[in-house]
Amino acid sequence: MAHNTLITRRFFGERIVRPVLTSLARLWSTIEVWHTHLRNRQGVESLLKMDDAILRDIGVTRDDVRWASRLPFNVSAGAALAQVTGRRCNRQRD
């Protein structure tokens, strides 16, 4: 009887528990990424409250900030804004 219990536990653990734990880990990872995107988005949107002269000093335009704040939620607005302004900065150097 003990042998059957061990086999049942092993089967149950491998077939059900491990996939559930894997799914929970992926879900947690997704939540962490979304939380980071939310914080980045809030930071980008706070730029809209700044004066145009300050935005120009940091190398962005109000249109850049508006564009980044309208990106889909699964895209990091802060990273996209940095990428756009970085490209513009590189073009000005050339």
Contacts in CASP RR format, 6 or more apart in sequence:
PFRMAT RR
TARGET T0000
AUTHOR 0000-0000-0000
METHOD contacts of the structure
MODEL  1
MAHNTLITRRFFGERIVRPVLTSLARLWSTIEVWHTHLRNRQGVESLLKM
DDAILRDIGVTRDDVRWASRLPFNVSAGAALAQVTGRRCNRQRD
34 73 0 8 1.000
34 74 0 8 1.000
36 76 0 8 1.000
37 73 0 8 1.000
37 74 0 8 1.000
37 75 0 8 1.000
37 76 0 8 1.000
37 77 0 8 1.000
38 73 0 8 1.000
40 76 0 8 1.000
40 77 0 8 1.000
40 78 0 8 1.000
40 79 0 8 1.000
41 69 0 8 1.000
41 73 0 8 1.000
41 77 0 8 1.000
41 78 0 8 1.000
43 78 0 8 1.000
44 65 0 8 1.000
44 68 0 8 1.000
44 69 0 8 1.000
44 77 0 8 1.000
44 78 0 8 1.000
44 81 0 8 1.000
45 65 0 8 1.000
45 69 0 8 1.000
47 55 0 8 1.000
47 60 0 8 1.000
47 65 0 8 1.000
48 62 0 8 1.000
48 65 0 8 1.000
48 66 0 8 1.000
48 69 0 8 1.000
52 62 0 8 1.000
55 61 0 8 1.000
55 62 0 8 1.000
55 65 0 8 1.000
59 85 0 8 1.000
59 88 0 8 1.000
59 89 0 8 1.000
60 81 0 8 1.000
60 85 0 8 1.000
64 81 0 8 1.000
64 84 0 8 1.000
64 85 0 8 1.000
65 81 0 8 1.000
67 81 0 8 1.000
67 84 0 8 1.000
68 77 0 8 1.000
68 78 0 8 1.000
68 80 0 8 1.000
68 81 0 8 1.000
68 84 0 8 1.000
69 77 0 8 1.000
71 77 0 8 1.000
71 80 0 8 1.000
END
